Amino acid sequence: MKPEIHPEYKEVKIVCACGSAFTTRSTVGKDQVLLEVCSVCHPFYTGKQKIVDTAGRVDRFRQKYGMKGKAQKADDANKEEPSK
């Protein structure tokens, strides 16, 4: 490797808007990096993620594709069982 062409790799403190903080290493020229969202407060990781349904698109998708397979499997299962 060529000397003196690589950025300095040093410890940096990462601080989120929620108050969570941790230390990592980075080539960023600052000693502290501010984040808006981290893994502690992001809805995907906390389990509080909501699906935004714009004009019923999610429901239409579920009706068209999600329920079709389940209903078809249920019909097939009913056909295979003998009537009593």
C-alpha positions as CSV (number, residue, x, y, z in Angstrom):
1,M,0.0,0.0,0.0
2,K,1.1,3.5,-0.7
3,P,1.9,5.5,2.4
4,E,-0.1,8.7,3.4
5,I,-3.0,8.2,0.9
6,H,-5.5,6.5,3.2
7,P,-7.8,8.4,5.4
8,E,-7.4,8.2,9.2
9,Y,-9.4,5.4,10.8
10,K,-10.3,6.4,14.3
11,E,-12.9,5.9,17.0
12,V,-16.1,8.0,16.6
13,K,-19.1,8.4,18.9
14,I,-22.5,7.8,17.2
15,V,-25.4,9.6,18.9
16,C,-29.0,9.1,17.8
17,A,-31.9,11.6,18.3
18,C,-33.5,9.1,20.7
19,G,-30.5,9.4,23.0
20,S,-28.9,6.1,22.2
21,A,-25.1,6.3,21.8
22,F,-22.3,3.9,20.9
23,T,-18.7,4.0,19.7
24,T,-17.4,2.7,16.5
25,R,-14.5,3.3,14.1
26,S,-14.8,5.4,11.0
27,T,-13.0,7.5,8.5
28,V,-15.3,10.5,9.0
29,G,-13.3,13.6,10.0
30,K,-15.6,14.3,13.0
31,D,-15.3,13.0,16.6
32,Q,-19.1,12.7,16.9
33,V,-21.8,11.7,14.3
34,L,-25.5,12.6,14.9
35,L,-28.2,10.2,13.5
36,E,-31.9,10.7,13.2
37,V,-32.8,7.0,13.5
38,C,-30.9,4.0,14.8
39,S,-31.6,0.3,15.4
40,V,-32.9,1.1,18.9
41,C,-35.7,3.4,17.7
42,H,-36.3,2.4,14.1
43,P,-39.8,0.9,13.6
44,F,-38.5,-2.1,11.7
45,Y,-36.3,-3.3,14.6
46,T,-38.7,-2.3,17.4
47,G,-41.7,-4.2,15.9
48,K,-43.9,-1.1,15.7
49,Q,-43.7,-0.9,11.9
50,K,-47.0,0.1,10.3
51,I,-48.0,-0.5,6.7
52,V,-49.2,2.7,5.1
53,D,-52.2,1.8,3.0
54,T,-52.6,4.4,0.3
55,A,-56.0,4.2,-1.4
56,G,-56.6,0.6,-0.3
57,R,-53.7,-0.8,-2.3
58,V,-52.5,-3.2,0.4
59,D,-56.0,-4.6,0.9
60,R,-56.4,-5.0,-2.8
61,F,-53.1,-6.9,-3.0
62,R,-54.0,-9.1,-0.1
63,Q,-57.4,-9.9,-1.6
64,K,-56.0,-10.6,-5.0
65,Y,-52.9,-12.7,-4.0
66,G,-52.9,-13.4,-0.3
67,M,-56.4,-14.8,0.2
68,K,-56.6,-16.6,-3.2
69,G,-54.0,-19.1,-2.2
70,K,-55.5,-19.8,1.2
71,A,-59.1,-20.1,-0.1
72,Q,-57.9,-22.5,-2.8
73,K,-56.0,-24.7,-0.4
74,A,-59.1,-24.8,1.9
75,D,-61.3,-25.8,-1.0
76,D,-58.8,-28.6,-2.0
77,A,-58.8,-29.8,1.6
78,N,-62.6,-30.0,1.7
79,K,-62.7,-32.0,-1.5
80,E,-60.3,-34.6,-0.2
81,E,-62.2,-35.2,3.0
82,P,-65.0,-37.8,2.6
83,S,-68.5,-36.6,3.5
84,K,-70.1,-38.2,6.6
